[in-house]
Amino acid sequence: MDTLSLILSFVFGTVVGSFLNVVSLRFNTGMGINGRSKCMSCGEQLTWKELVPLLSFAYQKGSCKKCKSKISWQYPLVEFCAGVIFVMIFFTFPPMTIFSAVTTLIYIVATCLLIVISVYDIKHKIIPDQFVYSFVLLSLINLCVGGSSWLHIPTISALVAGPVLALPFALLWAVSKGTWMGLGDAKLVLGIGWFLGIAAGINAIVLAFWIAAIVSIIWLFVTYGHFKPRTEIPFGPYLILGMYLVLLFGIQVLDVGLLKTVINSLL
């Protein structure tokens, strides 16, 4: 893709990211998403100058112009991440034909759902069913549409990828009665498995555990000065990060070829 297209993809992503911030903040609060944006501290309605993705945060120097309260870094971070992911999706899965455009659209919609899931899980330690079920349904649709035709029949290995990867998470949830792992993580892995397949999905999960372990240990020592057991850590964002590292960059921590051979022999 040309440079201008990538720049426009980034701008589009930041605008969508700004909207996703609103969705994640207002979800389950009784507030609709149609109301005017306002300062969360003083309630002052924001002008258009205060709603421009990324630039408004810099323009306001990270604080409300009226009450001077600090604006959460969540806003620019989500906008920036959405912009970067949109660029990578359009670069990796360019909509060159009408069929490939369907795949691009599916990944864009999935990204919107996953960003909201990540933000909500970080803030509330829970993955909302409405969003994760939508992601699972979208991942199932992705198995059957796009690519080189409007509709195709997925392979058995593609169909079982989601349930096979999600089962260990569901068992951890059941055995621990929700203390080791949330059921929302199992639902999320179900969709990731259908998006990536078993071999790539395993790589994404391994990456998620490694990154989560490193980041969590560093965070615990910085925050508490020592390792603190039974600290609840949202795992959904790490699973999503692992998925994108494999999907967009093809990162492998295990021999995918060997995994595919073993899996195909079992199926």
Residue, then its C-alpha position, 0 to 999 in steps of 0.5 A: m500500500d502507498t504511504l497516503s493510504l497507510i496515513l489515512s488508515f492510521v487517522f481512521g483508526t484513531v477516530v474509531g479508537s476515540f469512539l471505542n473509548v466512549v463505548s468501553l467507558r459507558f458500557n454497563t453504566g446506564m449511559g448511552i453512546n449517543g450523548r455529548s462527550k463531557c469531562m468526567s470530573c466537572g461534567e463540562q461538555l467538550t468542544w470539537k477542539e477537545l475531541v480530536p484524537l491524540l491532538s486534543f490530549a496534547y492541546q489540553k496538556g492532559s487536563c480539562k481546560k475548565c476544572k484542570s483535572k487530569i485526563s486519563w492516559q487511556y484516551p490517547l493510548v487506545e486511540f494510538c493503538a487502534g491507529v497502529i493496528f488498523v495500519m497493520i491490518f490494511f498493510t497485511f490484509p489489503p482489500m485488493t479484491i472484493f473477497s479480500a475486502v471482506t476479510t479486511l472488514i472482518y479483521i477491522v470489526a474484530t479489532c474494535l471488539l477486542i479493543v473494547i474487551s481489553v479496556y474493559d477487562i483492564k478496568h473491571k477484571i471481567i470480559p463482557d459477554q456481549f462483546v466476546y460472543s460477538f467476537v466468537l460469532l465473527s471468528l466463526i463467520n471468518l472461517c466460512v467467508g472471504g479469501s478467494s470466494w464468498l463462501h467455503i466449507p472450513t476444514i475439520s482442523a479449522l473447526v475444532a481449533g477453537p474448542v480444542l484451545a478453549l477447553p483447557f481454559a474452561l477446565l481451569w475455570a471449572v476446577s478452580k471455580g473461577t479463581w485461577m481463570g475467568l470463563g471469559d478467557a475461555k470464550l475469548v480463546l474460542g474465537i482466537g482459535w477459530f481466527l488463527g487455527i490450532a498451531a498459530g493459536i497455541n503460539a499466541i497463547v504461549l506468547a500471552f503467558w510469557i508476556a503476562a508473566i514478565v509484565s505482571i512480575i515487573w508490575l508487582f515489584v514496582t507497585y508493592g516491592h515484592f511478589k504478592p500472591r493472589t493478585e487478580i490480573p486481567f489475562g484477556p489483553y495478553l491473549i489479544l496481544g498474543m493473537y496480534l503478534v502471531l496474526l500480523f507479524g507471524i511470530q512463532v515460539l514453537d515449531v508450527g510445522l511440527l505442530k501442524t504435522v502432529i495435529n493433522s495426524l491426530l485428526 
